[in-house]
Amino acid sequence: MEQLRREYAERFPGWTQQLITLFSGKAAPGQKAPGWITPPLVNWFLTLLQLMAAVLGSVYAVRLLGWYAAAVLPVTWLVTVNAVRKLQVTWSHHAVHKEVSGNRRVDKVVQVVSSAISLTSNYEDIFEDHIRNHHNRKVFTTIKDPDSGFLMYLGFRPGTPMAELRRTLYRTPFSPRLHLPFVTFRIRTNFLTATWTRRVASTVWVAFLVLLGSLMDGVEFSVAFLVPWLVLFHWAALFQTISEHPWMAFDGAPAGRADYVARCWARFCLEPLPARGLPAARSALLWARWLARMVCVQTPARFGVLVSDLPAHDLHHVVPADHAWHYAFWHRQAHIDEGHESRMEERELTIGQAVEYVLGGISLSPLAASSPTRGATARDLPERETR
């Protein structure tokens, strides 16, 4: 990936390089951050406006375009999912880490509003799940990690043959086994386990959605809210989780710093460039294929699954003292350029490669001998929500 990004720097104009970095998540070797980046709190407000615009775009596409809306909805859905995902995995996540405004009370407000609007984990649930469990080195990537538990419930069990794990991955997005636990959890975390103030916020938001629904017909409400807020959101969370870390690939917690670092990687959205010097017709065909994959594969991956700073998620684990997450792409590359001991450049994947690594680790897991052979039941499902 380092060499591929260097090739992008050599073959595309200088003015495109920051755009390539923002899209792919991978900064070029030696690249400095832009002189100005939108402050996190301002960016949070922009996310709320983005969500509003995307929802209105879906509604008016149906109202004004009829069947032609099918050409517009994939775009408005992607923008909607991107906004809802950012509310969860960017703003709720970094607010819990106190990394949005630097003010604890302000960050708590950001988390409450973000999680209520996205109908995801309340502050207490995400703190318990993410801070006390996922970031606990005694739990990280083990079978006790909440993400591992959720994948086990979905059928990704240690020792399962690779072909069967792939089939499970293909089936899961269309299975109630994925969507029903999500919906159940989202109801529970918003209205049962939350504090009373958080429950009031969720109730007000849901009442607002009901009011909007009364002003729309069923198709408009479905395409504006139900499809992106539920189905597509759950798909994105699945592919984020199944590519994030090598879940259950080891028989225990990380033995030390090197072992912990080895369980963290980056996922970037870049396609190999066509070779130079090819005949014109062949070159045009390969460039068309490159463009098609960038639009149809990497764009949904980047804006639906690996939103915001998630491509460089390994930095969050490997260099936890770096709280400037909105500069993660450039800070990560600076650590690489300076020869950081973690050697993050050795663990850079595409999302497809990461999925294969995770499935391979589960298939060959040493936990297979002690893992139940029968499918997990609802009782195996942790009371949490995958990111």
N, C-alpha and C positions, 0 to 999 in steps of 0.2 A: 504493500500500500504506500509506503514511503516513496518508493521509486515511481509508482504510478502518479502520485501527486506531484512529484518533481517533473514528470513528463507533461502534466497539465500546465505547470508553470512555464515550461519551455515552449509549448505549442499554442497556447492561448494568450491574447494580449494582456498586458499588465493591468489594465483597468478592470479586467474580468476576475482577477485573482481573489479579491475579497468576496465577490459573489460566489465563486466556486467554493471557497472555504465555508461560507454560510450555508450553502446548499449541501455540501458533502459532509461537513463536520470536521474535515481534515485540513489543517493549515499547511501551507507549503513550507519546506525547510527554510528557516531563517525569516519567515514572514512575521511582521510585527502587527499588532492589533490596530484597528482603525483609530484615528485620533479621538473619535467620540462614538460611544455606544449608548443607546437609549437606556437611561437608568431603570433598574428593575421595577420600581413602583410605577413609573410612567408606562412601562411595558405591560404591567398588569392591567392598567386601565385600557390600554390599547387592545389587550386580549378580550376584555369585556365588550368593547365596541366591535371587534372582529366577530365575536359570537353573534351579536345582534344583527350585524350586516349579513352574515351567512344564513341565518334563519330566515330573515326577510327575503334574501335571494332565492331560497328554496320555495317559499310561499308564492312569490310573484312569478317565478318560473312556471309553476303549475297554473296559476291564474291566467297568465298572459300568453303562454306558449303552447298550452295543451300537450299533445304527445311530443312536440319538439322539446319539451322540458327535459326529456331523457338525455339530450346532449349537454344540458347545463347542470343537472343534478349531481353528476359525479364530482364536479368542481365544487359546488356549494356544500356537498356532503363532506368532502375532504377538508374544506376550510372549517366547517362546523366541528368535525372530529378533532382537528388540530387545536381549535380553541378549547374544547372541553377537556382534551387530554392535557393541554398546558395548565388549565386550572387545577387538574389533579397532580400530575407528575412534576410540574415545574413549580407552580405557586404554592400549592398545599405542601409539597415536599420541602421546598427550600424555606417556607415560612416556619415549618416545624424545626428546621435546622437554624432558625433565626438569621437567615441570609437574604432577606428581601429588602428590608428598610434599615436593619440594624437596631430597630426599636422593638422590644419584645411585645409591647401592647399592639403596636401597629401590625406587626407580623401575625399576631393572633387574629386580628380582624381580617387580614388578608386570607388567612387559612380558613376562617369560618365562612366568609363570603364565597371564596373559591370552591370549597367543598360542598356548600349548600347549593350553589348554582349547578355544579356538575353532578350533584347527588352522589358524592363519594365519601370516603372515610372522614369522620369527624376527628377533631384534634387528638382526643384521647386515644382513639383506636389506631390512628396512624402512628402516634408516638410509641404505643405499645408494640405494634407490628414492626415498624421500620427501625426505630431507634434501639429499642430494647432487644429485639430479636434479630432482624436482618443484619444490623451493624454489630451485633455481638459476635466476636470471633469464635466463640464456642458453638455458635449456631450456624454461621455463615456458610451457605451452600450445602449444608448437611441435610439429612432427612428430616431434621427438626425445623429447618428454615420454613417459614410460612409459604414461600413460593414453591418449595419442594412438595409440601403437603398438598397444595392446590393441583400441581401437575400430577401427583400420584392419584388424586381423586379423578382427574380427567382420563386416566388410563396410561400415563407415561410412567411405567413401573420398572424398577431396576431389573435387568436381565432379559427384558423383552427383546426379541429379535428386531434388528434395525428395520426390516421391511414392514413389520407390524407397527412399529412406532411411527413410521412415515404414514401408513394408512390411518392411524389414530389422529395424526396431525391434519390430514386432509378431511377427515370426518368431523372433527371437533367443532369447527366454526358453524356447522349446520345442526349441531346436537343440542337439545334442551339441557344436556348435562353441563354445557358451558354457560348458557344464558340464565337458567333458573337460579343457580347459586349466586350469580351476580345480582340479579334482581332482588333476591331474598336479602343478601347482605346490604344492598343499597337502602332497602327499607329499614332494616335493623339499625344501621349506623346513623341514619338520619332521624329516626323517630323513636328508637328504643334505648340505645346505649348512649346517645348524645346527652349533653347537659341541657337544661331547660331552655337556655338562651339559644343554643344551637337548634333545638327542636322547633322553637318559634321561627327561626330563620328559614328552616326547611319548610315549615308549614306555610309561611308567607309566600315562598317561592313556588311551591306546588299549587297554591291557590291562584297565583298569577298565571301559571301554565294552564290551569283549568279554565281561567277566564279567556286566555288566548284561544284555547281549544274551542270555546263556545262561539268565537268569532270566525272560526275557520270551518271548512267541511272536513270530513274524515281523511280524505286524500292529502289535503294540505297539511293537516296536523301530523299525519304519519310521515310524510317526506321531510317535514321541517324538524320534527322532534324524535319520533319513535325509531326511525331507521338509523340516523346518525348517533342519537343519544344512547341507544340501547345496542342494537345489533352491531353496527360498525365500531362503536366504542369497545365492545367486548372483543371483537376480532383484533383490534389494535392492541389491547391489553394482553391477549393471548400471545401474539407474535413478539411483543416486547419481552414478556416473561420467558418464553421458550428460547430466546436468543441472548439473554442478559448475562448469565453466569453458568458454569458447568454444574448444574444441580445434580446431586446424588452420584457424582462421578467418583467419589472418594469414600473411604470407610470411616471418616471422622472429620473433625474440624481441622482447619489449617494448623500445621505443626509449628509454624513460625512465620516470620515476615515474608520470606521467599515463597513459601507455600501459599500464603494469603494473596500475594501479588499475582501469582500464576493463575489464580481463579478469577482474575479481572481482565477484561479486554475492551477494546473499542470497536464500534461498528460504524463503518462509513459508507456513504452512498455515492460510489463512483463506479463507472464502467470502464473496462480497458479500451484504450483508443486504437483505432485501426492503424496498422503499420504504415510507415511512410513508403513512398516510391512505388505504390501499386498502380496497375493500369487504371485509367480514369473510371471505367465502368465498374470495375471491382471495388475501387475506393469509394465510389458513390453508394454502392450497395451496402458496404460495411459501415459507412457513416450514417446511412438511413437506419440500419439495425441499431447502431449506437444510440441514435436519437430516440428511437422507439423504446428501447430499454430504459433510457434515462427518464422518459415521460411516463411509461406504463409500469415500471418496476421501482426505480429509485425514487421517483417523486412521491408515490403513495407510501413507500417505506419511510422516507424522510419526514413528510408532513403528517402522516397518520400514526406511525409507530414510534419513530425515533425523534420525537418532537424536541424543540428547544436545544438543551445541552446534552441530551441523552446519547448522541454519537460518541461523545468523550466521557461517558459515564465512569470509565475506569479511573479517571483523575479524581473523582469524588471519593473513591476508596483508597487509592494509592497515595494521594497527597491530600489528606483530609484537612490540613491546615490552610489550604488555598480556598478561601471562601468566596472569591470573586468568580463564581460559577458562570456569570454572563460573559467572561473572558476565557472560558474553559478551552476553546479550540486553540487559541494562540498561546495560552499558558502551558497547555499540554505539549505543544510543539517546542516551546522554549525549553521545557525540561528535557525533551529528547535531544535538542541541539546542544544542551549543556552536559549531556552524558549522564542523566539521572540514573541512579542505581537500579531502578525498577525496570529499565529497558522496555518501556511501553511500546516502542516501535516494533517489537517482536510479536505483539499481540494485537494486530489490527486486521479486522475481518470485514467482509460484507455481511449483511443480515442473513443471507442465504448460507454462507459459510458458518456463521455462528450457530444457526439452527442445526446444521449437520454435526457440529462439534458437540452441542448439547445432547442431541439424540444419540450420538455415538457413545458419549460418556454414560448415559443412562443404560444403554444396551450392554455395555461392558462393565457396568458397575460392580464392584466387589460386594455391594449390599444385596446382590441378587439372591444369594444363598439364604439370607434371613428375611427376604421380602416375601410377603404373602403372595401366593400365585393367583388367588381369586381377585376379581375387581374390587376396588375400594367402594365403600358405601358413603352415604351422606354423612355418617358419623365420623368419617375420616377427614371431612372438610374442615379446615381451620376457620375460625370466625374472623375472616379477613378478606381482603379483596386484592387480587393481583394488580401490580402496577403496569 
